[in-house]
Amino acid sequence: MKAGTQLIFEGSQAGFAHSSDMACTAGPVLRASGFFSNLTASAQAFRYVITAGHCASVGQAVRVADTQVGKVTWVSGQSDLALVRIDPYASRSPQCFPTTLGHHHCQIVTHYEPRATGQVILARNRLGQELPLPVTGSGVPQPREIYCVSGAQSGVNCTFVSIPTPAGLNLGAHVLTSETHGAATTVGDSGGPVVSRSGKIYGIHVDGGRSGSQDESIEGYIPISQFFHEQPGYALVIG
């Protein structure tokens, strides 16, 4: 999976707390950078994706299509951000080696492979296949720079330009705004990456103007620097 992939946050299926599944978008892919994250092969293969906080609650199971891929491990109390742990692929195979007596000793070994990669979905071909762009780092948009939002619902739009937040439009704490002359973002795009056309991550899409309003072409995103301010123990996976 990649930034821009649709994530399904599983709702409660029983009792008075019954709730429906919620679809949002995977943001930038991370790896843990602490000492304990490198102690074992399985720990090294875990990945994490940022998404919008309003999509998630801690402990919630997360799917891609019909496959459970991980769980929500953190929801910010300062901004509209959350973190999903993505479990690695695991496969088992026999591994044999000779002994001093001339025999062979075999054991079953588990191999781990990261499920998420340092890429962003920025286009699809005529067959609907993803055309990913490698992540090259992080940064901030330059004045008048045109950049992209990759949403699982509305798709990829590379016509956004930074603007001051319009008067009367409240998109929450730490949110910056941009405007498009193309298709507006929509429900289900929350959490998607805001990214340059060269692969630099600028932020995480969390909100937009309401459909049919004068602010419909506006989108709001939280800078990637805000996530690392709140959670310094992670690093971008570079594609």
Beta strands, then each sheet from edge to edge (+ up, - down):
strand 1: 6-9
strand 2: 22-25
strand 3: 29-32
strand 4: 47-52
strand 5: 61-64
strand 6: 67-75
strand 7: 81-86
strand 8: 89-98
strand 9: 104-113
strand 10: 119-124
strand 11: 130-134
strand 12: 137-138
strand 13: 147-151
strand 14: 155-163
strand 15: 176-180
strand 16: 193-195
strand 17: 200-208
strand 18: 218-223
strand 19: 234-236
sheet 1: 2+ 1- 5+ 6- 7+ 4- 3+ 19-
sheet 2: 8+ 9-
sheet 3: 10+ 11-
sheet 4: 12+ 17+ 16- 13+ 14- 15+ 18-
end
